[in-house]
Every structure is written in C-alpha cells, then in structure tokens.
Amino acid sequence: MTLAGKISQAKAKLLVEYPYFGTLSSKVELIPNENIESFKSDGKVLEYNDDYLENLETDELEFIFANAAMHKSLAHENRKNGRSGWLWQMATDMAINDMLVENGLQRPDAAQYRVRFRGMYAEEIYAELKSDILREEDNLEYEADDADDVEQNDEKKEQEKKEQTKEELQEEILQEQLAAEEAISLLESEFKKGETPSHIERFFKLDFLGKIDWRDELKVALEKYFKDDYLLIPPNKKFLSQGIYLPSTTSQTFRLVIAVDSSGSVDETLLSQFLSEVKFLMSLVSHYQIELIVCDEKIHSHKTFYSGESLEVELKGGSGTNFRPVFEFIEREFDDVKLLLYFSDLQGKFPLEEPHYSVKWITPKVEEIPFGEIIILE
C-alpha cells in the first residue's frame, strides 16, 4: 500500500473509532518534511518524514493524526501566557499524548510520553519541566526534534512575530480562537451521543460537562466489564496447517445482574422508568445474559434474559425495602458476578458486608450508602 493509501486508511479508521479526533484531523494540513526525523505539529500543520510514516502501523498513524487535531484545537498562542514557547509546546504535547493513551490509541515511539506526567494538565507539566531545567537535568528527551533546535526555532519564530503587524497577529489569534470554539462545539455534540473522549476536560473549559447524563455513566460502567476476549485455546484453526498458533477471538456472553426495588416507597412512575432503563441497557450490550431480580423485603421473581429477547416482567411488591435478600441470592446462585445494577430509592436495609463485585445504585436522588457507587437517574 502506498503512503497516501495508508494515511487515507488511518484517517477513515480514526473517524469510525474516535469520531471526535477523526473529524478534527480531517481539517489538518499535512506537509512532508525530510529535514525532521519523525513528525511534529504546531497547531497549524502536521509535518512528517515520509520514511518514518511508511514504517508505522495504521493504529500508530491514527495516534499522530489525533495528536495533530488536538494541537490545532488548543489555541497555543492564546494559552501560552508569557511561557517559553518551545517548552509550552513540549508540555502540551505530553499532556495530549497522555490523554490519547488513556483513550486507547496506540502511541508510536517518537511521540513524547512520560509516566511521571500521567493525568497532569499541560500547565502542571510545564512547571515540572521548567523545574527540571533549573536543576540542570538534561533528560528531557524531545524525540520529535532536538531540544536545542526547537529552542533556536522558537527564538526565530519570536523574532518573526515581532516583525508581524498588529493586524496579522490579531488575525492569527482569531483563527486559533475559532478553531478552539469549533472543537468545543463538536465536543458538545459528541457528548450528547455519549462519545466524549476520556479526560478531554484537561484542555477545554466545558460548561456542559457540569451535569453528566446518567446513561453515559452506565455506558462507561458496562464497557469496563464487557469486552471481547482473546483465547489461545482453542487456537485459530485457519493458520494451524501452517504451524502458526494465533489466538482465536471468543466473544464471551456478558452476565449482568440487575435488581429492581419494588417496595412501597417506589411509585408506579418510578417503577416504569426503572423498567424502561433496563430495556435501554439491553440495547447497549451485544451478547448478554441478564439476571433480573425483583425484590422489596423479599425476592418476588428472578428471570434470565438472553440476547434478542424482549423484556417481559411483572413487578410485584409494595412492602418495605430490604436489599440483603438480593445479595444473598447472588452469592448462593451465581458464579463470577462482576457487576450488579440496583434500581432503588435507597430507602432500605443494606448488607453488613461489601460484596466482592462492583455495585452501582441507580437512584433518583443522592442518599448515604455503605458501599458501591451512586448514579443519579434523571
């Protein structure tokens, strides 16, 4: 495949797997530059060495394009605030790459990354790097370019900036602001679809993140426990005749335990909402086995639903609330439970001991709980 073909394939793949980064990267200009070893982005263009990109996997190309997309969106000049340009660029690059790694993108070796800066904002990384320089540590390891060259280039750019007219500088800052606003607008659109990249709030002020949709939280919770697994036994039969042993992909059935509180303190409106949200959950998981338990002070029913089955259940109850029978039932009847979703108003008796699996309480209001996490049902 030609390099142009690889680039096109990587961009298309990024658009499907990470729509936010893919959409932004489609607006980044790519410029070949044989005078650099790998790649670099200054927020305006992505420069790259042909030979370097030729040797990368498609997943690694995706990472580079996502990196360039973020640089284009971050209004570097506007956010620099008197900081050293080359060091600010480096700090921002490390923060971006850390965020991309946390989102599951495959980082190429030349992309700057430090475990010590994991989870940090660009401003925090800048302060750490500046402190390193003051202590005369020479291990900054700027892979994309030699640090001295970057510093010299930065000084040259500063000189060029002084020669710019006031109108030209204002136009440059305006273009940066427009790119940042476009990125935030796109991010809000992705947020409504539940596809916001993780930890993106490190880079933008996002007022719409103040109130998180409970469904997004549930989606994240489910994705953490549900995944296709790779097993070496049995091996992939396609390559056995060639003496090659590759893992076979086994899509495992995900067992999700859901308990619904049918006590007297939960009215019919809330019960109906609980049931509709269970149906929503069933649409999120492709291969599932849902154990649905209805309980007030005792268990009234337990029914198992498999992929493709419609949800039909009678919600009996009306008495007091006791959560303990559900946990006792799970301990007695099920093996290898990883997650329990309990729909309730939380007005009841809790178990004395925390279970060995995760518990998410889906509830209309915040209450005190002895264990687990609360997801507010809006």
C-alpha positions in Angstrom: 0.0 0.0 0.0 1.3 3.5 -0.8 1.8 6.0 1.9 -1.1 8.1 0.7 -3.3 4.9 0.9 -2.1 4.2 4.5 -2.8 7.8 5.5 -6.3 7.7 4.0 -7.0 4.3 5.7 -5.8 5.6 9.1 -7.9 8.8 8.8 -11.0 6.7 7.9 -10.4 4.3 10.8 -9.9 7.2 13.2 -13.2 8.7 12.1 -15.0 5.5 12.9 -13.3 4.5 16.1 -12.8 8.0 17.5 -15.2 10.3 15.8 -14.1 13.4 17.6 -10.4 13.1 16.8 -11.3 11.9 13.3 -13.5 14.9 12.5 -10.9 17.4 13.7 -8.0 15.7 12.0 -9.7 15.9 8.6 -9.1 19.7 8.8 -5.3 19.4 9.5 -3.0 20.1 6.6 -0.2 17.5 6.1 3.2 18.6 4.8 6.1 16.3 4.0 9.4 17.4 5.6 12.6 15.4 5.1 14.5 17.6 7.5 12.8 16.1 10.5 13.2 12.5 11.9 9.5 11.7 12.5 6.7 14.3 12.8 5.7 17.5 14.6 2.6 19.7 14.8 2.5 23.3 15.7 -1.3 23.7 15.8 -1.4 24.8 12.1 0.1 22.0 10.1 1.3 18.4 10.6 4.8 18.0 9.2 6.1 14.4 8.7 9.0 12.4 7.4 7.9 10.0 4.6 10.2 7.2 5.6 9.0 7.4 9.3 5.3 7.2 8.5 6.0 4.3 6.0 7.2 2.1 8.9 4.3 2.8 11.2 1.2 0.6 11.7 -2.2 2.1 10.9 -3.0 2.4 14.7 0.1 4.5 15.2 -0.8 6.8 12.3 -4.2 7.3 14.0 -2.4 8.5 17.1 -0.4 11.0 15.1 -3.4 12.5 13.4 -5.3 12.7 16.7 -2.3 14.5 18.2 -2.3 17.0 15.3 -6.0 17.5 15.6 -5.7 18.4 19.3 -2.8 20.8 18.7 -4.9 22.6 16.1 -7.8 23.0 18.6 -5.8 24.3 21.6 -5.0 27.9 20.7 -1.4 27.6 21.7 -0.6 31.3 21.3 -3.6 32.4 23.3 -2.9 30.0 26.2 0.9 30.5 26.3 0.6 33.5 28.7 4.2 34.5 28.6 5.6 31.0 28.9 8.6 29.8 26.9 7.2 28.8 23.5 9.2 25.6 22.9 8.7 24.4 26.5 5.0 25.1 26.4 4.8 23.2 23.1 6.5 20.2 24.7 4.3 20.3 27.8 1.1 20.5 25.7 2.3 17.6 23.5 3.0 15.4 26.6 -0.5 16.2 28.0 -2.1 15.5 24.7 -0.3 12.2 24.3 -1.1 11.1 27.8 -4.8 11.7 27.1 -4.7 9.8 23.8 -3.0 6.8 25.5 -5.8 6.9 28.2 -8.3 6.7 25.4 -6.7 3.6 24.0 -4.8 4.9 21.0 -1.5 3.2 20.1 1.4 5.6 20.7 4.4 5.4 18.3 7.8 5.5 19.9 8.6 9.1 18.7 5.6 10.6 20.4 6.5 12.2 23.7 5.3 10.5 26.8 6.3 10.3 30.4 4.7 8.1 33.0 5.5 10.7 35.7 3.2 13.2 34.0 0.2 10.8 33.8 -3.1 12.6 34.4 -1.5 16.1 34.6 -2.5 19.3 32.8 -0.2 21.0 30.4 0.3 23.8 32.9 1.4 21.4 35.5 3.8 19.6 33.1 5.3 22.9 32.1 6.1 23.8 35.7 7.7 20.4 36.2 9.8 20.7 33.0 10.9 24.2 34.0 11.9 22.9 37.4 13.9 20.2 35.7 15.8 22.8 33.7 16.5 24.9 36.7 18.0 21.8 38.3 20.1 21.4 35.2 18.8 18.0 34.3 19.5 17.1 30.7 17.0 14.2 30.2 14.0 16.0 28.6 14.3 13.6 25.6 12.4 15.6 23.0 12.0 12.9 20.4 10.4 14.7 17.5 13.3 17.2 17.4 16.4 18.1 19.2 15.6 20.4 22.1 18.3 22.9 21.1 17.0 23.1 17.6 13.5 23.6 18.9 14.6 26.4 21.2 16.5 28.1 18.3 13.5 27.7 16.0 11.3 29.2 18.8 13.6 32.2 19.1 13.4 32.6 15.3 9.6 32.5 15.5 9.6 35.1 18.3 11.7 37.4 16.1 9.3 36.8 13.2 6.4 37.6 15.4 7.9 40.9 16.4 8.1 41.7 12.7 4.4 40.9 12.2 2.0 43.8 12.0 -0.6 44.1 14.8 -3.3 43.2 12.4 -1.6 40.0 11.3 -1.1 38.9 14.9 -4.7 39.6 15.8 -5.8 37.6 12.8 -3.6 34.6 13.9 -5.1 34.7 17.4 -8.6 35.0 16.0 -8.1 31.9 13.8 -6.9 30.0 16.9 -10.0 31.0 18.8 -12.2 29.9 16.0 -10.5 26.5 15.9 -10.9 26.1 19.6 -14.6 27.1 19.5 -15.2 24.6 16.7 -13.6 21.9 18.7 -15.7 22.7 21.8 -18.9 22.8 19.7 -18.0 19.4 18.2 -17.2 18.1 21.7 -20.6 19.1 23.0 -22.3 17.3 20.1 -20.3 14.1 20.8 -21.1 14.4 24.5 -24.8 14.2 23.8 -24.2 11.0 21.9 -22.1 9.6 24.8 -18.9 9.5 22.7 -16.8 12.1 24.5 -13.1 11.2 24.8 -11.9 10.5 28.3 -10.1 13.2 30.2 -10.7 15.8 27.4 -11.6 18.3 30.1 -7.9 18.9 30.8 -7.8 21.0 27.7 -11.1 22.9 27.4 -13.4 24.7 29.7 -16.5 22.6 29.3 -19.6 24.1 31.0 -21.8 21.3 29.6 -19.9 18.7 31.5 -21.3 20.0 34.8 -24.2 17.7 34.5 -23.4 14.2 33.3 -26.1 12.1 31.6 -26.6 9.1 33.8 -26.8 6.9 30.7 -23.3 7.9 29.7 -22.1 6.9 33.2 -23.8 3.5 32.8 -22.4 3.0 29.3 -18.9 3.6 30.7 -19.5 1.2 33.6 -20.7 -1.5 31.2 -17.8 -1.1 28.8 -15.4 -1.6 31.7 -16.8 -5.1 32.4 -17.9 -6.2 28.9 -15.3 -6.9 26.2 -14.4 -9.5 23.6 -11.7 -11.8 24.9 -8.8 -13.5 23.1 -8.1 -17.1 24.0 -5.1 -19.2 23.0 -7.2 -22.4 23.5 -8.7 -23.2 21.1 -6.2 -21.6 18.6 -7.3 -20.0 15.4 -7.8 -23.0 13.0 -7.2 -21.0 9.9 -3.4 -20.9 10.5 -2.8 -24.3 12.2 -1.9 -26.0 8.9 1.0 -23.6 8.6 2.3 -24.3 12.1 1.2 -20.8 13.2 -0.6 -20.6 16.5 -2.7 -17.4 16.8 -5.4 -16.7 19.4 -9.0 -17.2 18.5 -11.4 -14.4 19.2 -14.2 -15.6 21.5 -17.0 -13.2 22.1 -18.0 -14.0 25.6 -21.5 -13.6 26.9 -21.7 -10.9 29.5 -23.7 -11.7 32.6 -25.2 -8.6 34.1 -27.3 -8.8 37.3 -30.0 -6.2 37.7 -32.1 -5.8 40.8 -35.3 -3.7 40.8 -36.7 -2.3 44.0 -40.5 -2.9 44.0 -41.2 -1.7 47.6 -44.0 0.6 48.6 -41.7 3.7 48.6 -41.2 3.3 44.9 -44.2 4.6 43.0 -45.5 3.2 39.7 -44.0 6.1 37.7 -40.5 5.3 39.0 -41.0 1.6 38.5 -41.9 2.2 34.9 -38.8 4.3 34.5 -36.7 1.6 36.0 -38.1 -0.9 33.6 -37.6 1.3 30.5 -34.0 1.9 31.5 -33.4 -1.8 31.8 -34.6 -2.1 28.2 -32.1 0.6 27.3 -29.3 -1.3 29.0 -30.2 -4.4 26.9 -29.7 -2.4 23.8 -26.1 -1.4 24.8 -24.7 -5.0 25.1 -24.4 -7.3 22.1 -24.0 -10.6 23.8 -25.7 -10.6 27.2 -27.3 -12.7 29.8 -29.3 -10.5 32.1 -30.4 -11.9 35.5 -33.3 -9.7 36.5 -34.4 -9.8 40.2 -37.5 -8.1 41.6 -37.4 -7.5 45.3 -38.9 -5.4 48.1 -38.3 -7.0 51.5 -38.1 -10.4 49.8 -37.4 -11.6 46.3 -40.6 -11.9 44.2 -39.1 -13.0 41.0 -35.9 -13.9 39.1 -35.8 -14.2 35.4 -33.0 -14.7 32.9 -33.0 -12.8 29.6 -30.6 -13.6 26.7 -29.6 -11.5 23.6 -32.5 -10.6 21.4 -35.2 -11.5 23.9 -37.9 -8.9 24.8 -38.2 -7.8 28.4 -41.4 -9.1 29.9 -41.6 -9.0 33.7 -44.2 -8.5 36.4 -43.2 -6.0 39.1 -44.7 -7.4 42.3 -44.1 -5.9 45.7 -45.3 -3.0 47.8 -43.9 -3.8 51.2 -40.8 -2.5 52.9 -37.3 -2.5 51.5 -34.5 -4.9 52.3 -31.5 -5.1 50.0 -30.0 -8.1 51.7 -32.0 -10.9 50.0 -30.7 -9.9 46.6 -27.0 -10.1 47.7 -27.7 -13.4 49.5 -29.4 -14.7 46.3 -26.4 -13.7 44.1 -24.0 -15.3 46.5 -26.0 -18.5 46.5 -27.0 -18.8 42.9 -24.4 -17.1 40.7 -20.7 -17.6 40.0 -18.3 -14.9 38.7 -20.5 -11.9 39.0 -18.7 -8.7 38.2 -21.4 -6.1 38.3 -24.7 -5.5 40.0 -27.0 -2.6 39.0 -29.6 -2.0 41.6 -32.5 0.4 40.8 -33.9 1.8 44.0 -34.8 4.9 46.0 -32.2 3.6 48.6 -34.7 3.6 51.5 -33.9 0.2 53.0 -31.6 -2.2 54.9 -28.2 -2.7 53.4 -25.9 -5.8 53.8 -23.4 -5.6 56.6 -20.5 -6.6 54.4 -19.5 -5.2 51.0 -19.7 -7.9 48.2 -16.7 -8.9 46.1 -18.2 -7.5 42.9 -19.0 -3.9 41.9 -22.3 -2.4 42.7 -23.9 0.6 41.0 -27.0 2.1 42.7 -29.3 3.8 40.1 -31.5 6.2 42.1 -33.5 9.4 41.6 -31.7 11.2 44.5 -28.5 11.1 46.5 -28.6 9.1 49.7 -25.9 7.7 52.0 -24.7 4.2 51.1 -22.3 1.9 52.8 -20.6 0.7 49.5 -20.8 0.9 45.8 -21.4 4.0 43.6 -24.4 6.1 43.0 -25.6 7.0 39.5 -28.4 9.7 39.6 -31.3 8.7 37.5 -32.6 11.9 35.8 
